[in-house]
Amino acid sequence: MNTAEALEILNLQPDATEREIRGRLFQEYQTLSTALAELEDERQRPLLEVQLARLNEARDVLLSGAQPQGSRSENVLSLISPEDLPAQVIVLLYQANGQEGICTRQVGGQDIVLAFESSFGARKYAQRLAQQGLPKPVPERFDTEEIVDFCRGGGYGLMVVPANEALEPLEESTESARDWQGKP
């Protein structure tokens, strides 16, 4: 895939800024993760997974340069370089029974850590989780590089929620958080 094809997949102009590319990628990932979570007909899964693979390929071309032929990203939403991101991000942490857990989302069978550019977005998402009957996670600021290392080391993907975007919790994610916390 070349740059023109990648921009076409995202429906962006050739002069799109990195921020526009990241914003559009976020919107597309959110749409696909919602579609995968709400999938009623399993026969549609291969089509959505192809769309996800093309989206990942477009991301790699536009944000990290083309990868060598035949190589594949380890994680669905793994990041190539933290230099493309803000110096710090906010993640949501759960604490229960002396253990700590990080807020994730499932996309195509991959656990994706959610990181927010803005503390307002993180608090808003935590509130939405609490409204769904979960204990409210605590937003905590981390150096982006530390979160990227955590994700790579733990086999997680990473989704950075842009400051100007809103993210809605998925029922699948809230169910796994309920299970982790030992709630009925």
Contacts in CASP RR format, 6 or more apart in sequence:
PFRMAT RR
TARGET T0000
AUTHOR 0000-0000-0000
METHOD contacts of the structure
MODEL  1
MNTAEALEILNLQPDATEREIRGRLFQEYQTLSTALAELEDERQRPLLEV
QLARLNEARDVLLSGAQPQGSRSENVLSLISPEDLPAQVIVLLYQANGQE
GICTRQVGGQDIVLAFESSFGARKYAQRLAQQGLPKPVPERFDTEEIVDF
CRGGGYGLMVVPANEALEPLEESTESARDWQGKP
1 54 0 8 1.000
1 57 0 8 1.000
1 58 0 8 1.000
1 61 0 8 1.000
1 66 0 8 1.000
2 61 0 8 1.000
2 66 0 8 1.000
3 14 0 8 1.000
3 61 0 8 1.000
3 62 0 8 1.000
4 14 0 8 1.000
5 58 0 8 1.000
5 61 0 8 1.000
6 57 0 8 1.000
6 58 0 8 1.000
6 59 0 8 1.000
6 61 0 8 1.000
6 62 0 8 1.000
7 13 0 8 1.000
7 14 0 8 1.000
7 16 0 8 1.000
7 58 0 8 1.000
7 62 0 8 1.000
9 54 0 8 1.000
9 55 0 8 1.000
9 58 0 8 1.000
10 16 0 8 1.000
10 21 0 8 1.000
10 24 0 8 1.000
10 25 0 8 1.000
10 28 0 8 1.000
10 58 0 8 1.000
10 62 0 8 1.000
11 24 0 8 1.000
12 20 0 8 1.000
12 21 0 8 1.000
12 24 0 8 1.000
16 24 0 8 1.000
18 63 0 8 1.000
18 84 0 8 1.000
19 162 0 8 1.000
21 62 0 8 1.000
21 63 0 8 1.000
22 63 0 8 1.000
22 84 0 8 1.000
22 160 0 8 1.000
22 162 0 8 1.000
23 162 0 8 1.000
23 164 0 8 1.000
23 165 0 8 1.000
25 55 0 8 1.000
25 58 0 8 1.000
25 59 0 8 1.000
25 63 0 8 1.000
26 159 0 8 1.000
26 160 0 8 1.000
26 161 0 8 1.000
26 162 0 8 1.000
26 165 0 8 1.000
27 165 0 8 1.000
28 55 0 8 1.000
29 55 0 8 1.000
29 77 0 8 1.000
29 107 0 8 1.000
29 159 0 8 1.000
30 165 0 8 1.000
30 167 0 8 1.000
30 168 0 8 1.000
32 48 0 8 1.000
32 51 0 8 1.000
32 52 0 8 1.000
32 55 0 8 1.000
32 107 0 8 1.000
33 105 0 8 1.000
33 106 0 8 1.000
33 107 0 8 1.000
33 108 0 8 1.000
33 112 0 8 1.000
33 170 0 8 1.000
34 168 0 8 1.000
34 170 0 8 1.000
35 48 0 8 1.000
36 45 0 8 1.000
36 48 0 8 1.000
36 52 0 8 1.000
36 106 0 8 1.000
36 107 0 8 1.000
36 108 0 8 1.000
36 109 0 8 1.000
37 106 0 8 1.000
37 170 0 8 1.000
37 171 0 8 1.000
37 172 0 8 1.000
37 173 0 8 1.000
39 45 0 8 1.000
39 48 0 8 1.000
49 108 0 8 1.000
52 76 0 8 1.000
52 107 0 8 1.000
52 108 0 8 1.000
56 73 0 8 1.000
56 76 0 8 1.000
56 77 0 8 1.000
60 66 0 8 1.000
60 67 0 8 1.000
60 73 0 8 1.000
60 80 0 8 1.000
63 80 0 8 1.000
63 84 0 8 1.000
64 80 0 8 1.000
64 81 0 8 1.000
64 84 0 8 1.000
67 73 0 8 1.000
74 152 0 8 1.000
74 155 0 8 1.000
75 110 0 8 1.000
75 112 0 8 1.000
75 151 0 8 1.000
75 152 0 8 1.000
75 155 0 8 1.000
75 156 0 8 1.000
75 157 0 8 1.000
75 158 0 8 1.000
76 107 0 8 1.000
76 108 0 8 1.000
76 109 0 8 1.000
76 110 0 8 1.000
76 112 0 8 1.000
76 157 0 8 1.000
77 107 0 8 1.000
77 110 0 8 1.000
77 112 0 8 1.000
77 157 0 8 1.000
77 158 0 8 1.000
77 159 0 8 1.000
78 151 0 8 1.000
78 152 0 8 1.000
78 157 0 8 1.000
78 158 0 8 1.000
79 85 0 8 1.000
79 148 0 8 1.000
79 151 0 8 1.000
79 157 0 8 1.000
79 158 0 8 1.000
79 160 0 8 1.000
82 144 0 8 1.000
82 145 0 8 1.000
82 148 0 8 1.000
85 144 0 8 1.000
85 148 0 8 1.000
85 160 0 8 1.000
86 117 0 8 1.000
86 144 0 8 1.000
86 160 0 8 1.000
87 143 0 8 1.000
87 144 0 8 1.000
88 141 0 8 1.000
88 142 0 8 1.000
88 143 0 8 1.000
88 144 0 8 1.000
89 115 0 8 1.000
89 116 0 8 1.000
89 117 0 8 1.000
89 141 0 8 1.000
89 142 0 8 1.000
89 144 0 8 1.000
89 147 0 8 1.000
89 160 0 8 1.000
90 115 0 8 1.000
90 116 0 8 1.000
90 117 0 8 1.000
90 118 0 8 1.000
90 119 0 8 1.000
90 121 0 8 1.000
90 122 0 8 1.000
90 139 0 8 1.000
90 140 0 8 1.000
90 141 0 8 1.000
90 142 0 8 1.000
91 102 0 8 1.000
91 103 0 8 1.000
91 113 0 8 1.000
91 114 0 8 1.000
91 115 0 8 1.000
91 116 0 8 1.000
91 122 0 8 1.000
91 139 0 8 1.000
91 140 0 8 1.000
91 142 0 8 1.000
91 147 0 8 1.000
92 102 0 8 1.000
92 103 0 8 1.000
92 114 0 8 1.000
92 122 0 8 1.000
92 125 0 8 1.000
92 126 0 8 1.000
92 129 0 8 1.000
92 137 0 8 1.000
92 138 0 8 1.000
92 139 0 8 1.000
92 140 0 8 1.000
93 100 0 8 1.000
93 101 0 8 1.000
93 102 0 8 1.000
93 103 0 8 1.000
93 137 0 8 1.000
93 138 0 8 1.000
93 139 0 8 1.000
93 140 0 8 1.000
94 100 0 8 1.000
94 101 0 8 1.000
94 102 0 8 1.000
94 103 0 8 1.000
94 135 0 8 1.000
94 137 0 8 1.000
94 138 0 8 1.000
94 177 0 8 1.000
94 180 0 8 1.000
94 181 0 8 1.000
95 101 0 8 1.000
95 138 0 8 1.000
96 135 0 8 1.000
96 180 0 8 1.000
96 181 0 8 1.000
96 182 0 8 1.000
101 180 0 8 1.000
102 113 0 8 1.000
102 150 0 8 1.000
103 113 0 8 1.000
103 114 0 8 1.000
103 125 0 8 1.000
103 126 0 8 1.000
103 129 0 8 1.000
103 137 0 8 1.000
103 173 0 8 1.000
103 177 0 8 1.000
104 111 0 8 1.000
104 112 0 8 1.000
104 113 0 8 1.000
104 114 0 8 1.000
104 156 0 8 1.000
104 173 0 8 1.000
104 176 0 8 1.000
105 111 0 8 1.000
105 112 0 8 1.000
105 114 0 8 1.000
105 159 0 8 1.000
105 170 0 8 1.000
105 173 0 8 1.000
106 112 0 8 1.000
106 170 0 8 1.000
106 172 0 8 1.000
106 173 0 8 1.000
106 176 0 8 1.000
107 159 0 8 1.000
110 156 0 8 1.000
110 157 0 8 1.000
111 155 0 8 1.000
111 156 0 8 1.000
111 157 0 8 1.000
112 156 0 8 1.000
112 157 0 8 1.000
112 158 0 8 1.000
112 159 0 8 1.000
113 147 0 8 1.000
113 150 0 8 1.000
113 151 0 8 1.000
113 156 0 8 1.000
113 157 0 8 1.000
113 158 0 8 1.000
113 159 0 8 1.000
114 125 0 8 1.000
114 159 0 8 1.000
114 161 0 8 1.000
114 167 0 8 1.000
115 142 0 8 1.000
115 144 0 8 1.000
115 147 0 8 1.000
115 158 0 8 1.000
115 159 0 8 1.000
115 160 0 8 1.000
115 161 0 8 1.000
116 122 0 8 1.000
116 125 0 8 1.000
116 139 0 8 1.000
116 160 0 8 1.000
116 161 0 8 1.000
116 163 0 8 1.000
117 160 0 8 1.000
117 161 0 8 1.000
117 162 0 8 1.000
117 163 0 8 1.000
118 163 0 8 1.000
119 139 0 8 1.000
119 141 0 8 1.000
120 163 0 8 1.000
121 161 0 8 1.000
121 163 0 8 1.000
121 166 0 8 1.000
121 167 0 8 1.000
122 139 0 8 1.000
122 161 0 8 1.000
123 139 0 8 1.000
124 166 0 8 1.000
125 161 0 8 1.000
125 167 0 8 1.000
125 169 0 8 1.000
126 136 0 8 1.000
126 137 0 8 1.000
126 138 0 8 1.000
126 139 0 8 1.000
127 136 0 8 1.000
128 168 0 8 1.000
128 169 0 8 1.000
129 136 0 8 1.000
129 137 0 8 1.000
129 169 0 8 1.000
129 174 0 8 1.000
129 177 0 8 1.000
130 136 0 8 1.000
132 169 0 8 1.000
132 174 0 8 1.000
133 174 0 8 1.000
134 174 0 8 1.000
134 177 0 8 1.000
134 178 0 8 1.000
134 181 0 8 1.000
134 183 0 8 1.000
135 181 0 8 1.000
147 158 0 8 1.000
148 158 0 8 1.000
150 156 0 8 1.000
151 157 0 8 1.000
151 158 0 8 1.000
161 167 0 8 1.000
178 184 0 8 1.000
END
